[in-house]
């Protein structure tokens, strides 16, 4: 026997939604000036900062003064913390635009959300520092 034909039906709507929040992640490579002699000359180096953000998200990347810096001067210190070597980090290859909290590198994330920024470092030279390993730690922040 055949099923009886349905004479009535009902329908409803169902809302479907998704919220995508803006997000960014940053990975910072090391800025290594290498090993130098006692000549006290200028030394340049570069580091790559890889960002991955929500496509279309505005972002702003800042660098602090470092663990040993202050007063607008970044310093690498030796293990004792007594001796130091001044250096700086810039947003441009000519090393003119200082990169800090007041001068961020900003933009809009591209369609794939992936970007690489380059930090251009420089030890300006000057009096020869004492033989030692000098280091600092910079905090890189991304606001989005």
Secondary structure, DSSP 8 states (H G I E B T S, - for coil): -----------------------EEEEE---------TT---EEEEEEEEEEE-TT-EEEEEE---SS-BTTBEEEE-TTSS-EEEEEEESSTTS-SB-SSSS-EEEE--TT-EEEEEEEEEE---S---SS--B----EEEE-
